[in-house]
Amino acid sequence: MKFSVAPKKKPAELDIMDQGVTVKAIYKLEKDQLTLAFNQPGKERPKSFDKAEALLVLKRRPSKK
């Protein structure tokens, strides 16, 4: 599996490549939350988060002190 990022684009872009299949996504990182928006493999990259077929939100757990 390979990843390619373009953080300076608006919105930031992420490509995930595995076994000849590429998923084109956009992402945003806000504080402790990473949001990924993507469509099915082979489809165009989403233009915005609300137009994507799938949305994945990852939150960092607070650190234990």
PDB file of N, CA, C and O in Angstrom:
ATOM      1  N   MET A   1       0.853  -1.167   0.000  1.00  0.00           N
ATOM      2  CA  MET A   1       0.000   0.000   0.000  1.00  0.00           C
ATOM      3  C   MET A   1       0.903   1.234   0.000  1.00  0.00           C
ATOM      4  O   MET A   1       1.900   1.295   0.719  1.00  0.00           O
ATOM      5  N   LYS A   2       0.528   2.216  -0.825  1.00  0.00           N
ATOM      6  CA  LYS A   2       1.279   3.466  -0.910  1.00  0.00           C
ATOM      7  C   LYS A   2       0.314   4.630  -0.736  1.00  0.00           C
ATOM      8  O   LYS A   2      -0.870   4.553  -1.065  1.00  0.00           O
ATOM      9  N   PHE A   3       0.877   5.718  -0.202  1.00  0.00           N
ATOM     10  CA  PHE A   3       0.098   6.928   0.016  1.00  0.00           C
ATOM     11  C   PHE A   3       0.809   8.099  -0.643  1.00  0.00           C
ATOM     12  O   PHE A   3       2.038   8.153  -0.686  1.00  0.00           O
ATOM     13  N   SER A   4       0.022   9.032  -1.153  1.00  0.00           N
ATOM     14  CA  SER A   4       0.560  10.263  -1.717  1.00  0.00           C
ATOM     15  C   SER A   4      -0.293  11.404  -1.168  1.00  0.00           C
ATOM     16  O   SER A   4      -1.521  11.350  -1.236  1.00  0.00           O
ATOM     17  N   VAL A   5       0.354  12.438  -0.622  1.00  0.00           N
ATOM     18  CA  VAL A   5      -0.393  13.557  -0.055  1.00  0.00           C
ATOM     19  C   VAL A   5       0.001  14.866  -0.731  1.00  0.00           C
ATOM     20  O   VAL A   5       1.135  15.046  -1.174  1.00  0.00           O
ATOM     21  N   ALA A   6      -0.955  15.757  -0.792  1.00  0.00           N
ATOM     22  CA  ALA A   6      -0.733  17.112  -1.302  1.00  0.00           C
ATOM     23  C   ALA A   6      -1.375  18.063  -0.289  1.00  0.00           C
ATOM     24  O   ALA A   6      -2.486  18.547  -0.507  1.00  0.00           O
ATOM     25  N   PRO A   7      -0.671  18.331   0.826  1.00  0.00           N
ATOM     26  CA  PRO A   7      -1.265  19.115   1.905  1.00  0.00           C
ATOM     27  C   PRO A   7      -1.498  20.591   1.577  1.00  0.00           C
ATOM     28  O   PRO A   7      -2.274  21.252   2.266  1.00  0.00           O
ATOM     29  N   LYS A   8      -0.850  21.117   0.549  1.00  0.00           N
ATOM     30  CA  LYS A   8      -1.007  22.536   0.218  1.00  0.00           C
ATOM     31  C   LYS A   8      -2.214  22.811  -0.672  1.00  0.00           C
ATOM     32  O   LYS A   8      -2.609  23.964  -0.842  1.00  0.00           O
ATOM     33  N   LYS A   9      -2.804  21.758  -1.240  1.00  0.00           N
ATOM     34  CA  LYS A   9      -4.003  21.953  -2.058  1.00  0.00           C
ATOM     35  C   LYS A   9      -5.179  22.259  -1.144  1.00  0.00           C
ATOM     36  O   LYS A   9      -5.163  21.916   0.039  1.00  0.00           O
ATOM     37  N   LYS A  10      -6.189  22.900  -1.691  1.00  0.00           N
ATOM     38  CA  LYS A  10      -7.383  23.255  -0.926  1.00  0.00           C
ATOM     39  C   LYS A  10      -8.615  22.638  -1.560  1.00  0.00           C
ATOM     40  O   LYS A  10      -9.006  23.088  -2.637  1.00  0.00           O
ATOM     41  N   PRO A  11      -9.251  21.645  -0.972  1.00  0.00           N
ATOM     42  CA  PRO A  11      -8.843  20.952   0.246  1.00  0.00           C
ATOM     43  C   PRO A  11      -7.630  20.053   0.004  1.00  0.00           C
ATOM     44  O   PRO A  11      -7.329  19.694  -1.135  1.00  0.00           O
ATOM     45  N   ALA A  12      -6.941  19.696   1.085  1.00  0.00           N
ATOM     46  CA  ALA A  12      -5.766  18.834   0.996  1.00  0.00           C
ATOM     47  C   ALA A  12      -6.158  17.491   0.377  1.00  0.00           C
ATOM     48  O   ALA A  12      -7.257  16.988   0.612  1.00  0.00           O
ATOM     49  N   GLU A  13      -5.246  16.916  -0.417  1.00  0.00           N
ATOM     50  CA  GLU A  13      -5.549  15.674  -1.145  1.00  0.00           C
ATOM     51  C   GLU A  13      -4.709  14.508  -0.635  1.00  0.00           C
ATOM     52  O   GLU A  13      -3.575  14.675  -0.187  1.00  0.00           O
ATOM     53  N   LEU A  14      -5.313  13.314  -0.721  1.00  0.00           N
ATOM     54  CA  LEU A  14      -4.658  12.073  -0.336  1.00  0.00           C
ATOM     55  C   LEU A  14      -5.023  11.012  -1.364  1.00  0.00           C
ATOM     56  O   LEU A  14      -6.200  10.829  -1.674  1.00  0.00           O
ATOM     57  N   ASP A  15      -4.022  10.311  -1.894  1.00  0.00           N
ATOM     58  CA  ASP A  15      -4.249   9.164  -2.778  1.00  0.00           C
ATOM     59  C   ASP A  15      -3.771   7.914  -2.054  1.00  0.00           C
ATOM     60  O   ASP A  15      -2.674   7.894  -1.496  1.00  0.00           O
ATOM     61  N   ILE A  16      -4.594   6.876  -2.063  1.00  0.00           N
ATOM     62  CA  ILE A  16      -4.249   5.591  -1.457  1.00  0.00           C
ATOM     63  C   ILE A  16      -4.192   4.582  -2.593  1.00  0.00           C
ATOM     64  O   ILE A  16      -5.188   4.356  -3.280  1.00  0.00           O
ATOM     65  N   MET A  17      -3.013   3.967  -2.792  1.00  0.00           N
ATOM     66  CA  MET A  17      -2.807   3.040  -3.904  1.00  0.00           C
ATOM     67  C   MET A  17      -2.472   1.656  -3.356  1.00  0.00           C
ATOM     68  O   MET A  17      -1.580   1.506  -2.521  1.00  0.00           O
ATOM     69  N   ASP A  18      -3.205   0.641  -3.842  1.00  0.00           N
ATOM     70  CA  ASP A  18      -2.959  -0.731  -3.405  1.00  0.00           C
ATOM     71  C   ASP A  18      -3.381  -1.692  -4.508  1.00  0.00           C
ATOM     72  O   ASP A  18      -4.518  -1.639  -4.978  1.00  0.00           O
ATOM     73  N   GLN A  19      -2.490  -2.551  -4.915  1.00  0.00           N
ATOM     74  CA  GLN A  19      -2.742  -3.593  -5.916  1.00  0.00           C
ATOM     75  C   GLN A  19      -3.384  -3.036  -7.186  1.00  0.00           C
ATOM     76  O   GLN A  19      -4.336  -3.609  -7.716  1.00  0.00           O
ATOM     77  N   GLY A  20      -2.853  -1.917  -7.662  1.00  0.00           N
ATOM     78  CA  GLY A  20      -3.334  -1.334  -8.910  1.00  0.00           C
ATOM     79  C   GLY A  20      -4.608  -0.515  -8.797  1.00  0.00           C
ATOM     80  O   GLY A  20      -5.117  -0.025  -9.805  1.00  0.00           O
ATOM     81  N   VAL A  21      -5.129  -0.359  -7.589  1.00  0.00           N
ATOM     82  CA  VAL A  21      -6.355   0.408  -7.365  1.00  0.00           C
ATOM     83  C   VAL A  21      -5.993   1.683  -6.617  1.00  0.00           C
ATOM     84  O   VAL A  21      -5.231   1.653  -5.650  1.00  0.00           O
ATOM     85  N   THR A  22      -6.547   2.806  -7.072  1.00  0.00           N
ATOM     86  CA  THR A  22      -6.291   4.093  -6.415  1.00  0.00           C
ATOM     87  C   THR A  22      -7.603   4.686  -5.919  1.00  0.00           C
ATOM     88  O   THR A  22      -8.585   4.776  -6.655  1.00  0.00           O
ATOM     89  N   VAL A  23      -7.593   5.083  -4.660  1.00  0.00           N
ATOM     90  CA  VAL A  23      -8.721   5.806  -4.072  1.00  0.00           C
ATOM     91  C   VAL A  23      -8.252   7.238  -3.874  1.00  0.00           C
ATOM     92  O   VAL A  23      -7.257   7.486  -3.192  1.00  0.00           O
ATOM     93  N   LYS A  24      -8.975   8.181  -4.475  1.00  0.00           N
ATOM     94  CA  LYS A  24      -8.632   9.596  -4.383  1.00  0.00           C
ATOM     95  C   LYS A  24      -9.511  10.240  -3.317  1.00  0.00           C
ATOM     96  O   LYS A  24     -10.739  10.168  -3.370  1.00  0.00           O
ATOM     97  N   ALA A  25      -8.847  10.874  -2.347  1.00  0.00           N
ATOM     98  CA  ALA A  25      -9.573  11.436  -1.209  1.00  0.00           C
ATOM     99  C   ALA A  25      -9.149  12.879  -0.960  1.00  0.00           C
ATOM    100  O   ALA A  25      -8.160  13.366  -1.507  1.00  0.00           O
ATOM    101  N   ILE A  26      -9.931  13.541  -0.120  1.00  0.00           N
ATOM    102  CA  ILE A  26      -9.542  14.829   0.444  1.00  0.00           C
ATOM    103  C   ILE A  26      -9.520  14.643   1.956  1.00  0.00           C
ATOM    104  O   ILE A  26     -10.160  13.739   2.494  1.00  0.00           O
ATOM    105  N   TYR A  27      -8.773  15.514   2.633  1.00  0.00           N
ATOM    106  CA  TYR A  27      -8.711  15.381   4.084  1.00  0.00           C
ATOM    107  C   TYR A  27      -8.517  16.739   4.748  1.00  0.00           C
ATOM    108  O   TYR A  27      -8.103  17.716   4.124  1.00  0.00           O
ATOM    109  N   LYS A  28      -8.833  16.756   6.040  1.00  0.00           N
ATOM    110  CA  LYS A  28      -8.544  17.932   6.860  1.00  0.00           C
ATOM    111  C   LYS A  28      -8.167  17.449   8.251  1.00  0.00           C
ATOM    112  O   LYS A  28      -8.722  16.478   8.766  1.00  0.00           O
ATOM    113  N   LEU A  29      -7.207  18.151   8.845  1.00  0.00           N
ATOM    114  CA  LEU A  29      -6.737  17.843  10.183  1.00  0.00           C
ATOM    115  C   LEU A  29      -6.999  19.060  11.049  1.00  0.00           C
ATOM    116  O   LEU A  29      -6.437  20.134  10.838  1.00  0.00           O
ATOM    117  N   GLU A  30      -7.868  18.863  12.029  1.00  0.00           N
ATOM    118  CA  GLU A  30      -8.236  19.956  12.934  1.00  0.00           C
ATOM    119  C   GLU A  30      -8.043  19.480  14.367  1.00  0.00           C
ATOM    120  O   GLU A  30      -8.734  18.574  14.833  1.00  0.00           O
ATOM    121  N   LYS A  31      -7.101  20.099  15.053  1.00  0.00           N
ATOM    122  CA  LYS A  31      -6.746  19.724  16.422  1.00  0.00           C
ATOM    123  C   LYS A  31      -6.473  18.225  16.481  1.00  0.00           C
ATOM    124  O   LYS A  31      -5.517  17.757  15.862  1.00  0.00           O
ATOM    125  N   ASP A  32      -7.279  17.465  17.201  1.00  0.00           N
ATOM    126  CA  ASP A  32      -7.069  16.027  17.358  1.00  0.00           C
ATOM    127  C   ASP A  32      -8.020  15.196  16.501  1.00  0.00           C
ATOM    128  O   ASP A  32      -8.339  14.061  16.854  1.00  0.00           O
ATOM    129  N   GLN A  33      -8.473  15.751  15.379  1.00  0.00           N
ATOM    130  CA  GLN A  33      -9.433  15.058  14.525  1.00  0.00           C
ATOM    131  C   GLN A  33      -8.986  15.094  13.062  1.00  0.00           C
ATOM    132  O   GLN A  33      -8.703  16.156  12.508  1.00  0.00           O
ATOM    133  N   LEU A  34      -8.930  13.904  12.450  1.00  0.00           N
ATOM    134  CA  LEU A  34      -8.612  13.752  11.036  1.00  0.00           C
ATOM    135  C   LEU A  34      -9.882  13.328  10.310  1.00  0.00           C
ATOM    136  O   LEU A  34     -10.502  12.331  10.681  1.00  0.00           O
ATOM    137  N   THR A  35     -10.271  14.065   9.288  1.00  0.00           N
ATOM    138  CA  THR A  35     -11.455  13.746   8.500  1.00  0.00           C
ATOM    139  C   THR A  35     -11.031  13.421   7.075  1.00  0.00           C
ATOM    140  O   THR A  35     -10.349  14.212   6.424  1.00  0.00           O
ATOM    141  N   LEU A  36     -11.442  12.247   6.597  1.00  0.00           N
ATOM    142  CA  LEU A  36     -11.174  11.799   5.227  1.00  0.00           C
ATOM    143  C   LEU A  36     -12.499  11.690   4.485  1.00  0.00           C
ATOM    144  O   LEU A  36     -13.479  11.176   5.025  1.00  0.00           O
ATOM    145  N   ALA A  37     -12.527  12.172   3.253  1.00  0.00           N
ATOM    146  CA  ALA A  37     -13.714  12.059   2.399  1.00  0.00           C
ATOM    147  C   ALA A  37     -13.272  11.434   1.086  1.00  0.00           C
ATOM    148  O   ALA A  37     -12.280  11.861   0.494  1.00  0.00           O
ATOM    149  N   PHE A  38     -14.010  10.413   0.625  1.00  0.00           N
ATOM    150  CA  PHE A  38     -13.606   9.729  -0.595  1.00  0.00           C
ATOM    151  C   PHE A  38     -14.804   9.100  -1.298  1.00  0.00           C
ATOM    152  O   PHE A  38     -15.878   8.938  -0.718  1.00  0.00           O
ATOM    153  N   ASN A  39     -14.588   8.752  -2.560  1.00  0.00           N
ATOM    154  CA  ASN A  39     -15.573   8.046  -3.376  1.00  0.00           C
ATOM    155  C   ASN A  39     -15.036   6.645  -3.656  1.00  0.00           C
ATOM    156  O   ASN A  39     -13.935   6.305  -3.224  1.00  0.00           O
ATOM    157  N   GLN A  40     -15.791   5.849  -4.361  1.00  0.00           N
ATOM    158  CA  GLN A  40     -15.370   4.499  -4.716  1.00  0.00           C
ATOM    159  C   GLN A  40     -14.123   4.548  -5.591  1.00  0.00           C
ATOM    160  O   GLN A  40     -13.908   5.532  -6.300  1.00  0.00           O
ATOM    161  N   PRO A  41     -13.287   3.491  -5.553  1.00  0.00           N
ATOM    162  CA  PRO A  41     -12.092   3.447  -6.410  1.00  0.00           C
ATOM    163  C   PRO A  41     -12.455   3.676  -7.875  1.00  0.00           C
ATOM    164  O   PRO A  41     -13.456   3.159  -8.370  1.00  0.00           O
ATOM    165  N   GLY A  42     -11.619   4.463  -8.558  1.00  0.00           N
ATOM    166  CA  GLY A  42     -11.839   4.740  -9.970  1.00  0.00           C
ATOM    167  C   GLY A  42     -12.697   5.957 -10.237  1.00  0.00           C
ATOM    168  O   GLY A  42     -12.752   6.438 -11.368  1.00  0.00           O
ATOM    169  N   LYS A  43     -13.368   6.464  -9.215  1.00  0.00           N
ATOM    170  CA  LYS A  43     -14.200   7.659  -9.390  1.00  0.00           C
ATOM    171  C   LYS A  43     -13.377   8.907  -9.106  1.00  0.00           C
ATOM    172  O   LYS A  43     -12.273   8.833  -8.567  1.00  0.00           O
ATOM    173  N   GLU A  44     -13.932  10.046  -9.477  1.00  0.00           N
ATOM    174  CA  GLU A  44     -13.272  11.334  -9.266  1.00  0.00           C
ATOM    175  C   GLU A  44     -13.083  11.621  -7.774  1.00  0.00           C
ATOM    176  O   GLU A  44     -13.812  11.102  -6.928  1.00  0.00           O
ATOM    177  N   ARG A  45     -12.103  12.446  -7.476  1.00  0.00           N
ATOM    178  CA  ARG A  45     -11.886  12.903  -6.108  1.00  0.00           C
ATOM    179  C   ARG A  45     -13.067  13.795  -5.699  1.00  0.00           C
ATOM    180  O   ARG A  45     -13.517  14.605  -6.510  1.00  0.00           O
ATOM    181  N   PRO A  46     -13.575  13.673  -4.481  1.00  0.00           N
ATOM    182  CA  PRO A  46     -14.662  14.567  -4.052  1.00  0.00           C
ATOM    183  C   PRO A  46     -14.194  16.024  -4.080  1.00  0.00           C
ATOM    184  O   PRO A  46     -13.031  16.315  -3.800  1.00  0.00           O
ATOM    185  N   LYS A  47     -15.086  16.913  -4.412  1.00  0.00           N
ATOM    186  CA  LYS A  47     -14.769  18.339  -4.440  1.00  0.00           C
ATOM    187  C   LYS A  47     -14.926  18.966  -3.052  1.00  0.00           C
ATOM    188  O   LYS A  47     -14.285  19.968  -2.733  1.00  0.00           O
ATOM    189  N   SER A  48     -15.794  18.354  -2.231  1.00  0.00           N
ATOM    190  CA  SER A  48     -16.037  18.863  -0.883  1.00  0.00           C
ATOM    191  C   SER A  48     -16.424  17.697   0.026  1.00  0.00           C
ATOM    192  O   SER A  48     -16.751  16.610  -0.449  1.00  0.00           O
ATOM    193  N   PHE A  49     -16.384  17.934   1.321  1.00  0.00           N
ATOM    194  CA  PHE A  49     -16.672  16.875   2.282  1.00  0.00           C
ATOM    195  C   PHE A  49     -18.139  16.462   2.258  1.00  0.00           C
ATOM    196  O   PHE A  49     -18.451  15.295   2.495  1.00  0.00           O
ATOM    197  N   ASP A  50     -19.033  17.385   1.979  1.00  0.00           N
ATOM    198  CA  ASP A  50     -20.456  17.049   1.973  1.00  0.00           C
ATOM    199  C   ASP A  50     -20.910  16.366   0.678  1.00  0.00           C
ATOM    200  O   ASP A  50     -22.041  15.885   0.607  1.00  0.00           O
ATOM    201  N   LYS A  51     -20.051  16.316  -0.343  1.00  0.00           N
ATOM    202  CA  LYS A  51     -20.408  15.671  -1.615  1.00  0.00           C
ATOM    203  C   LYS A  51     -19.790  14.279  -1.765  1.00  0.00           C
ATOM    204  O   LYS A  51     -20.029  13.616  -2.774  1.00  0.00           O
ATOM    205  N   ALA A  52     -19.013  13.827  -0.801  1.00  0.00           N
ATOM    206  CA  ALA A  52     -18.324  12.534  -0.893  1.00  0.00           C
ATOM    207  C   ALA A  52     -19.271  11.376  -0.617  1.00  0.00           C
ATOM    208  O   ALA A  52     -20.263  11.526   0.096  1.00  0.00           O
ATOM    209  N   GLU A  53     -18.952  10.216  -1.191  1.00  0.00           N
ATOM    210  CA  GLU A  53     -19.737   9.009  -0.937  1.00  0.00           C
ATOM    211  C   GLU A  53     -19.481   8.459   0.460  1.00  0.00           C
ATOM    212  O   GLU A  53     -20.368   7.855   1.064  1.00  0.00           O
ATOM    213  N   ALA A  54     -18.264   8.667   0.979  1.00  0.00           N
ATOM    214  CA  ALA A  54     -17.914   8.138   2.300  1.00  0.00           C
ATOM    215  C   ALA A  54     -17.122   9.182   3.073  1.00  0.00           C
ATOM    216  O   ALA A  54     -16.360   9.960   2.500  1.00  0.00           O
ATOM    217  N   LEU A  55     -17.320   9.182   4.376  1.00  0.00           N
ATOM    218  CA  LEU A  55     -16.631  10.103   5.271  1.00  0.00           C
ATOM    219  C   LEU A  55     -16.123   9.302   6.460  1.00  0.00           C
ATOM    220  O   LEU A  55     -16.877   8.549   7.076  1.00  0.00           O
ATOM    221  N   LEU A  56     -14.848   9.466   6.781  1.00  0.00           N
ATOM    222  CA  LEU A  56     -14.231   8.768   7.903  1.00  0.00           C
ATOM    223  C   LEU A  56     -13.626   9.815   8.828  1.00  0.00           C
ATOM    224  O   LEU A  56     -12.809  10.630   8.402  1.00  0.00           O
ATOM    225  N   VAL A  57     -14.033   9.788  10.103  1.00  0.00           N
ATOM    226  CA  VAL A  57     -13.536  10.743  11.088  1.00  0.00           C
ATOM    227  C   VAL A  57     -12.790   9.970  12.164  1.00  0.00           C
ATOM    228  O   VAL A  57     -13.348   9.075  12.800  1.00  0.00           O
ATOM    229  N   LEU A  58     -11.519  10.324  12.364  1.00  0.00           N
ATOM    230  CA  LEU A  58     -10.682   9.689  13.380  1.00  0.00           C
ATOM    231  C   LEU A  58     -10.339  10.728  14.443  1.00  0.00           C
ATOM    232  O   LEU A  58      -9.898  11.834  14.129  1.00  0.00           O
ATOM    233  N   LYS A  59     -10.550  10.355  15.715  1.00  0.00           N
ATOM    234  CA  LYS A  59     -10.248  11.254  16.816  1.00  0.00           C
ATOM    235  C   LYS A  59      -9.171  10.635  17.693  1.00  0.00           C
ATOM    236  O   LYS A  59      -9.198   9.441  17.991  1.00  0.00           O
ATOM    237  N   ARG A  60      -8.231  11.464  18.094  1.00  0.00           N
ATOM    238  CA  ARG A  60      -7.173  11.013  18.987  1.00  0.00           C
ATOM    239  C   ARG A  60      -7.723  10.965  20.410  1.00  0.00           C
ATOM    240  O   ARG A  60      -8.425  11.873  20.855  1.00  0.00           O
ATOM    241  N   ARG A  61      -7.388   9.891  21.105  1.00  0.00           N
ATOM    242  CA  ARG A  61      -7.795   9.794  22.504  1.00  0.00           C
ATOM    243  C   ARG A  61      -6.950  10.757  23.342  1.00  0.00           C
ATOM    244  O   ARG A  61      -5.778  10.986  23.046  1.00  0.00           O
ATOM    245  N   PRO A  62      -7.556  11.311  24.380  1.00  0.00           N
ATOM    246  CA  PRO A  62      -6.759  12.170  25.263  1.00  0.00           C
ATOM    247  C   PRO A  62      -5.653  11.347  25.922  1.00  0.00           C
ATOM    248  O   PRO A  62      -5.864  10.188  26.280  1.00  0.00           O
ATOM    249  N   SER A  63      -4.485  11.944  26.079  1.00  0.00           N
ATOM    250  CA  SER A  63      -3.379  11.224  26.699  1.00  0.00           C
ATOM    251  C   SER A  63      -3.612  11.079  28.197  1.00  0.00           C
ATOM    252  O   SER A  63      -4.161  11.967  28.850  1.00  0.00           O
ATOM    253  N   LYS A  64      -3.181   9.937  28.722  1.00  0.00           N
ATOM    254  CA  LYS A  64      -3.303   9.699  30.164  1.00  0.00           C
ATOM    255  C   LYS A  64      -2.087  10.293  30.850  1.00  0.00           C
ATOM    256  O   LYS A  64      -0.952  10.093  30.418  1.00  0.00           O
ATOM    257  N   LYS A  65      -2.333  11.011  31.902  1.00  0.00           N
ATOM    258  CA  LYS A  65      -1.229  11.658  32.622  1.00  0.00           C
ATOM    259  C   LYS A  65      -0.992  10.988  33.942  1.00  0.00           C
ATOM    260  O   LYS A  65      -0.102  11.394  34.689  1.00  0.00           O
TER     261      LYS A  65
END
